[in-house]
Amino acid sequence: MVFFNRPVPAPRPAPFPNSTTGPSPPDPSPLPSSPLESPPLDPVLFDKSQKKIVRLTQDMQKIASQALDTFARQKWLSKNTDDSRFFPYAVYFPLDGYQRLLHQFHLIRSQDSLKRVLFDWDYLREDLPDLFILVRDLNKQFDLARVNNRQAAALKGAETRRRNAAAKAAAQAVPPVTMPIAVGSGVLTDAQNEWPTPSHKAASDAMKSSRPSLNQHEYTPGFTYSDENTPPMDARAKRSRPRAGTSAGADPRPLKRTRASGKQKAVV
């Protein structure tokens, strides 16, 4: 079983095979039932001001775990005991103590707080000062990183607000563009609404002046009509009506035979 990249220590054997010493007694502090659960914070040790400190991020926890493993390896190799000769450095920290140390790492700001976290540590008295120096230096680095991250986020937010305000001011300064209306669309522009409305008499005179005169057009070959000798509409309607016994295209005027030629021509 591996916990936090550290194998669970095996039961300690007798120092010598032929020793008459009996088996080692069981560990009085049993392993936690759920090693992945974070232990609760100590309410006596930490005050309210320390509880407001942000916990370590995943990257910070990884850095702290690597630093603690390096510290445990160096300290374990420097010891000259039976445990250091027969067991790996993974047994330097107790399992539950190591878990509490990582979980409450950001709250450890004094040696007393570190003592309460690692109260069951076998090397508390001899290695506590060096371990506290390591924890203190790492917490200083983490605090500085948090401050830099907050400042960077504040600068980024201010820059975003400045760009949005500039874009809004530019949009308000530009006048709205009116699209030209096509002729015949049925919508009058302001200029068209200001045009004067002609009276009925002026409109009638304009229509008469624009209409061409009747004497400019020839309706029948050889005959020219003018405004003076133009017959009324009733007379023209009667004259255009064909006589009985004639076709619609025949000339309705009476025929008169001449003596000279003997031909018939229409009487005007």
DAHU-V907248 format. One line per field, one symbol per residue. psi: psi as a letter, one per 40 degrees, with the letter a starting at -180 (. if undefined). burial: + if it has 9 or more other ideal C-beta (glycine too) atoms within 8 Angstrom, else -. A space follows every 50 residues. Layout:
psi=???
burial=???
This chain:
psi=hhhffhihiiihiidideiehiiiiihdhiiidgdehhiiiheddhaddd eehhiiiddddddddddddddddddddeigiddddeiieeediidddddd dddfdeeheidddddddfdfhdfdddeddddddddddddddddddddddd dddddddddddddddddddddddhiihhhihiheeehhiddddeiihiid dddddddddehiideehhdhheihiiddehiidddddddehiiheiidei heiiihhidddeihiih.
burial=-----+-+-----------------------+------+--+--++---+ +----+---++-+++-+++-+++-++------++----++--++++++++ ++-+++++----++++++--+--+--++-+++-+++-++--+--++---- -------------------------------------------------- --+--+-------+---------------------+-------------- -+-----+----------
